[in-house]
Structures are given as C-alpha cells and as structure tokens.
Amino acid sequence: MIDSCRLCGSKNFYLYYTLGNDQQFRYYRCRECDLVNYDLEGGLDQEQYAEEFIDPADGNHIINIHQDDTYDFLKKNIHSKGRIFEIGCGNGRVLYLAREDGWEVKGLELSEFLAEKVTKRLNMEIEVANFLELNPDPNDKHDLIILRHVLEHLIDPLIAMDKISNLLKPEGKVLMEFPNIQGIDLRVKRLLSKMGRRKKFAEDFVPGHVNEYSKRSYKNLLTKTGFTLLKWETYSSNPRKNFIFNRIHIGNKARALIQKV
C-alpha cells in the first residue's frame, strides 16, 4: 500500500477502485485533496502507448481528428503566437498544426520510435527523454506548454509542475488534457464493478496511469504549484456527447488551460 498521497502528503486515503482480473491493481483516493493514487507495487507499464505511427499530415485519420480538437481549443483561447513546447508529443499532429499556423514549435517524447518518425516526417526538433528527468536550458523559455494525456503518467506531480513552471516565460500558459476520474461513464463502471460486473482484462495487462485527477484535485495541484485555472471543460470523441460535456462537465476526459501566476 502507498505510504502517503503524492499530492498533499496525507495518509488519510481509502481504497477507491481496483483493476485487473484479480483486482490486484489498487487505486487509493485521498480524503484531503481528492487525488487518486495508484499503488505502484502492482507494477507499471509506460511503454504500451508507442506502438504505431500515424502520419501527422493525414487530416482524415481519427487519431489526428481528435488532436485537431485540441488545436481548435488552443486557437479559441490563445490569440497571440509564440513558442510551443509539447511534452509527450506523440505523432506530432498538434505541433504540425501549430507550425502551419505560425508558431515556433518543439517537442519532447519518451518513445524513441515516435520521436524518430516525427523528426523524419516533419523535420522538427523532438527530444527523447523522460520529462521528470529532463534538465532543460534555463534560458529556453516558452509561451505555451502542452501535455496531452501525460499528467496521469507522471509519478510526482509536484516535481512535474515545478519543471513546467521553469520552462515557461512569465505569465506563460499550459494546455493539459487528462482523464477526469469523476466522469459519468467512469462512475458507472466503478459502480458496476462493485456490483460484480467486472471488465475482463488481458492476461498481460498492467496499468499505465499513476495518478487520476478530478477537478478538485487538479485545482489543489495548481494552488500548491503557483498556477491558476483559466478554462476547464470535459470532452468526448463522440460529437454528440462532446457538445454536452463541453457545457456540463461530466465527461471522462478533461481539458484545462492554466497560467503561471
């Protein structure tokens, strides 16, 4: 079992839900800050997301269409261009769109496979590194940092936010996307699991998410690390659900724009 909450240090938490065919992967919810902490004793798989490269210039591929939504959100809420640094840039679609739109762009990717593919396809600077181990040039500052479904994989959120802060210009912004642990579908799945209707997992399944966030725990993270929340919405890849979830924030995925105080 974990010793203390990774966000607030409290020992006041309880078993919130489990994953795996034997319920061997355990997630604990902190009563103080609301962060859901995964017990790392179950093991961790951070390599399961880098098996395929989708051409970032293919505007018809569903993976890219989802990233187009990210860039649409960016354009609606940020009206001046500058330098973007995307942490966990995947196939580089967002950076591709941003560069086409006049931004100066750079990416970071844990997967050497993806980084090589993006660099070759887009002739773009992509660094290969674990973000929590990154030691950037202190003079290399950015107007906007993007993390799409990266935050939930970072073991220490406080160190992560400190590193993000050091990468930003004064009053720089950050666009993040991550699972919303209080999304309606996830609530239903947890309820069904408690009632005995459990999902069947692959025999080799190991979780990749270390921490799961609600709006409350995310705001607590921002308060502790010197950021303010500018915009919060939830979303779905289903257009009909997305229209609702953008307005009633019960979707399983969250999108947040924050600013360095």
FILOTOR-924326 format. One record per residue: residue in three letters; x negated, y negated, z of N, C-alpha, C in turn. Coordinates in steps of 0.1 Angstrom, whole numbers, plus 2048, in hexadecimal, padded with zeros to 3 digits. Example, Ala and Ser with C-alpha at 12.3 -4.5 7.8 and 13.67 -1.06 7.14 Angstrom:
ALA77C83984E78582D84E77C82184ESER78081684777780B84777F80084F
// end
This chain:
MET7F880C8008008008007F77F3800ILE7FC7E97FA7F47DD7F97F37D6807ASP7E97CF80A7E67C98177EE7BC819SER7EE7B480F7F57A78107F97A2802CYS8027988028077937F67FC78B7EEARG7FB78D7E27F07877DA7F27787D8LEU7FE7737DA8007657D97FF75D7E6CYS8067627F080775A7FC7FF761808GLY7FB76D8077F37748117FC77A81CSER80977981B81277E82581278E825LYS8147948308167A28318257A6833ASN82D79C83183B79E8328427A1825PHE8407AE8218467B281484C7C0815TYR8537C480B85A7D180C85A7D87FELEU85C7E57FE85D7EC7F18697E77E9TYR8667E27DD8717DC7D58767E57CATYR86D7EB7C38717F67BA8657FE7B6THR8678097AF85D8127AB85E81679CLEU85381A79785381F78984C82D789GLY84E83477E84884177C85284C77FASN84F85777985886377B859868789ASP84F86579184F86979F84F85D7A8GLN8538517A28548457AA8478427B1GLN83C8457AA82F8447B08298367AFPHE82E82E7A68298207A48328167ACARG82C8107B68358087BF8327F97BETYR83D7F27BE83D7E37BE8447DE7CBTYR83C7D57D18417CF7DE8447C07DDARG8507BC7E28547AE7E18517A77EECYS84B79B7ED8477937F885378B7FDARG85678C80A86278580F85F776811GLU85277281184E76481384E75C806CYS8487617FB84675A7EF84E7607E3ASP85376C7E485B7737DA85277A7D0LEU8457797D083D7807C683F7907C8VAL8407977BD8417A57BD8337AA7B9ASN82D7B17C381F7B67C281E7C57BFTYR8177C97B48157D77B180A7DD7BAASP80C7E97BF8027F07C77F87F67BELEU7EC7F17BD7E27F57B37DD8037B6GLU7E18097C17DC8177C47E38207B9GLY7ED81C7B37F48257A97EC82579CGLY7E281C79A7DB81B78D7E0810785LEU7D880C77B7DC8017727D7803764ASP7E080075A7DC80174C7DE7F4745GLN7D37ED7437D37E073C7CF7E172DGLU7CD7ED7287C97EF71A7D47F4711GLN7E07F57167EB7FB70F7F17F2704TYR7ED7E57047F47DB6FC7EC7D76F0ALA7E17DE6ED7D87D96E27D57E46D8GLU7E07EB6D37DE7F66CA7E17F36BCGLU7E77E76B97EB7E46AB7E87D56A8PHE7E47D369C7E27C56987ED7C168DILE7F57B76907FF7B26877F97A5681ASP7FA7A46737F479866C7FB78C672PRO7F47826777FA77667D80176D673ALA7FD76F66680376765C81076D656ASP81477965B82077F65682C77965EGLY83377065783E76965E84B77265FASN84B77E65985778665A856791664HIS84A79366A84979E67484F79A681ILE8567A368785E7A069385579B69FILE8497A16A083F79C6AA83C78E6A8ASN83A78969C83777C69984377269BILE84E77769785A76F69985C76C6A8HIS85A7756B185B7726BF8517686C3GLN8457686BD83B75E6C183E7506BAASP8467516AF84B7446AA85473D6B4ASP85B7446BC86473E6C685B7376D0THR85073D6D48467366DD8427296D7TYR83E7296CA83A71C6C48457126C3ASP8517176C085C70E6BF85E7076CDPHE85D70E6D785E7086E58536FE6E7LEU8477016E383C6F86E483F6EB6DDLYS8436EC6D18466E06C88516D76CELYS85B6DE6D48666D66DA8626CE6E7ASN8586D46EE8556CE6FB8476C76FCILE83F6C86F18326C26F18316BA6E4HIS82F6AD6E48306A56D882369F6D4SER8196A26DB80B69D6D68026A96D5LYS7FA6A96CB7F16B46C87E36B26CEGLY7DC6BD6D17CF6BC6D67C86C96D5ARG7C26CE6E07BB6DB6E17C36E56E8ILE7C56F16E27CC6FC6E87C27076EAPHE7C370D6F67BC71A6F97C67246FDGLU7C772F6F67D17396F97CA745700ILE7CE74970C7C87547137D0760711GLY7CA76A70B7D17767077D97736FACYS7D17706EF7D876A6E37DD7756DAGLY7DB7826DD7E178D6D57DD78C6C7ASN7E778C6BE7E378C6AF7E177E6AAGLY7E27736B37DF7666AF7EA75E6A8ARG7F67636A880175C6A180374E6A6VAL80474C6B380773F6B87FB7356B5LEU7EF73A6B67E47316B27E472E6A3TYR7E873869B7E973668D7F372A68ALEU7FF72B69080972168E804713693ALA7FD71369F7F97076A47EE70069BARG7E57086967DA70368D7E16FD681GLU7EA70467B7F16FF66F7F86F2672ASP7FC6F067F8036E46837FA6D9687GLY7ED6DB6877E46D068A7DD6D1698TRP7DF6DC69F7D86DD6AC7CA6E36A9GLU7C16E06B37B46E76B37B66F36BDVAL7B26FF6B87B570B6BF7A97146C2LYS7AB71B6CD7A17256D17A97306D9GLY7A473C6D97AB7476E07A174F6E8LEU7A77566F27A07606FA7A976D6FAGLU7A27786F97A97856F87A17906FFLEU7A87987077A17A370E79D7AE704SER7A67B06FA7A37BB6F07997B76E6GLU78E7BD6E57847BB6DB78A7BE6CDPHE7927C86CC7997CC6C07A17C06BALEU7A97BA6C27B27AF6BD7A97A36BAALA7A07A06C37977946C17907956B3GLU78B7A06B07847A26A378D7A0698LYS7997A66997A37A568E7A779668CVAL7AA78F6977AF7816957A3778690THR79777A69578C77369078A774681LYS78B78167D78978466E79477E666ARG7A178066B7AC77C6637AE76D662LEU7AB76666D7AE75866E7A274F66EASN79675566F78A74D67078B74367CMET78E74968779274169378974669FGLU78673D6A877D7406B47867486BEILE7837556C078975D6CA77F7636D3GLU77F7606E07757666E977B7726EFVAL77277C6F17767896F8771788706ALA77B78970F77778871E78378B726ASN78178F73278B79073D78D782743PHE79877D74279A76F74679676C754LEU79977575D79577376B78677376EGLU77E77876477077876476976D75CLEU77276575576D75B74C766750753ASN75A74B74E753740753752736748PRO75C72E74675C72473A75271973CASP74F7127317487067317506FB739PRO74B6F57437536EB74B7576DF743ASN7506DD7377546D172F75E6D5724ASP7616E272376B6E77197796E671ELYS77F6DB71C78D6D97227976D9717HIS7A46DC71B7AE6DE7117BB6D6715ASP7C36D270B7CF6CB70E7DB6D5712LEU7DA6E170C7E46EB70F7DE6F970FILE7E27017197DE70F71A7EB71771AILE7EA7227127F572B7107F2739716LEU7FB73F71D7FA74C72280875371FARG80875C715814763712813771718HIS81A77472281B78172880D78672CVAL80677D7337F97807387F977F748LEU80077574D80077275B80377F764GLU80D78775F81179376780679D768HIS7FC79C75F7F17A675F7E57A1767LEU7E579576C7D978F7737DB792782ILE7D17997887D279E7957D279379FASP7CA78879D7CA77D7A77CF7717A1PRO7DC76D7A37E276279D7DC7557A1LEU7D77547AD7D17487B27C47447ABILE7BB74E7A97AF74D7A17B3749793ALA7BD75078D7C174D77F7C573F77EMET7CD7397877D272C7867C7722788ASP7BD7257907B271C7927A971C786LYS7A772777F7A07277727A771F768ILE7B47217677BC71975D7BB70A760SER7BC70676C7BA6F87707AD6F376BASN7A26FA76D7956F67697936F575ALEU79C6FC75279B6FB7447A36F073ELEU7AB6E97467B46DF7417AE6D1742LYS7B26C87397B06BA73B7B96B5746PRO7B66A974B7C06A37557CE6A274FGLU7D86A67577E66A77537E86B0747GLY7DF6BA7457E16C473B7ED6CD73ELYS7F26D47347FE6DC7367FA6EB733VAL8036F3738802702736810707732LEU81070F72881C71672481A725727MET82372A72F82273873382F740730GLU82E74D72D83975672B836762733PHE84076773A83D77374384B779746PRO84B78674B85878C74F85E78475BASN86B78375B87377D76687978976EILE87378C779876798781885797786GLN88B78B78589978A7898A278977DGLY89D78D7728A678E7668B1798768ILE8BD7957628C979D7648C77AC760ASP8C07AE7558BE7BC7508B57C475ALEU8AB7BD75F8A27C47688A97C6775ARG8B17BD77A8B97C07868C27CC784VAL8C87CD7798D17D97778C97E6776LYS8BD7E67708B57F176F8B07F677DARG8AD7EC7868A97F07948B47F579BLEU8C07F07998CC7F57A08CF80379CLEU8CE80678F8D18137898C781D78ESER8BA81978F8B08227948B28267A3LYS8B781C7AB8BA81F7B98C68297BAMET8CF8297B08DA8317AF8D783F7AAGLY8CA8417A68C684E7A18C484F792ARG8C884578A8C784577C8BA83F778ARG8B08477788A284277689D844768LYS89583B76388F83C756885847755LYS88484D74A87A85874886E851742PHE86385374885684D74484D85773DALA84585373483B85B72E832861739GLU82D86D73782587374181886C745ASP81386473B80685D73D80984E740PHE81584B74481983D746811838753VAL80B82C75280682475D80981675BPRO80E80F7658128017648077F875FGLY80B7ED7598017E27558037D575CHIS80F7D47628127C776980E7C8778VAL8067BE77C8017BE78A80A7B6793ASN80F7AB78E8187A279682479E78DGLU83079E79483C79B78D84278E793TYR84778578B84B77778F85977578DSER85F76E79786C767796869758795LYS87475079387274279286D73D7A0ARG8727437AA86D73F7B885F7427BASER85A74E7B784C7517BA8437497B0TYR8487477A483F73F79B83E73179FLYS84872A7A484771D7A983E71C7B6ASN83F7277BE8367277C98277287C5LEU82572F7BA8177307B48137227AFLEU81C71B7A981870E7A48157047AFTHR81D7057BA81B6FC7C580E6FE7CCLYS80A70B7CD7FD70E7D37F170B7CBTHR7F37097BE7E77077B57E76FA7AEGLY7F06F07B17EF6E37AC7F56E179EPHE8006E879C8086E678F8166E2792THR81D6DC78982B6D978A8336DF77ELEU83F6E47818476EA77684E6DF76ELEU84C6DF7618536D575885F6DB752LYS85E6E874E8696EE7478696FD74ATRP87570374D87771174F883716747GLU88172174088C72773A88A736739THR89473E73889374C73589774F726TYR89375A72189575C71389676B710SER89B76E70489C77C6FF89877C6F0SER8947886EB8917896DD89E78B6D5ASN8A978D6DD8B678E6D68BC7806D5PRO8BF77B6C98C376D6C78D076A6CFARG8DA7726D08E676F6D88E376E6E7LYS8DB7786EC8D77776FA8CE76B6FCASN8C67686F38BC75D6F48C474F6F6PHE8CE74D6EE8D67416F08DC7406FEILE8E074B7048E574A7128DA74971CPHE8CF75171A8C57517248BD744724ASN8BC73D7198B57307198BD726722ARG8CA7287248D271F72C8D672473AILE8D873173B8DB7377478CF74074AHIS8C773D7548BA7437558BA75175CILE8C075A7558C176875A8BA772751GLY8B376D7478AC77673E8A077D744ASN89B78873E89079074488378A741LYS88278073887577973587676B738ALA86C76573E86C75774186174F739ARG86574373685C73A72F85B72D737ALA84E72973A84D71D74384271473DLEU84570773E83B6FD73B8376F6748ILE82B6F674B8266F075781B6E6755GLN8186DD75E80E6D375D8056D2769LYS7F96D07667EF6CD7717F26C0778VAL7F36C07857F76B478D7EA6AB78E
// end
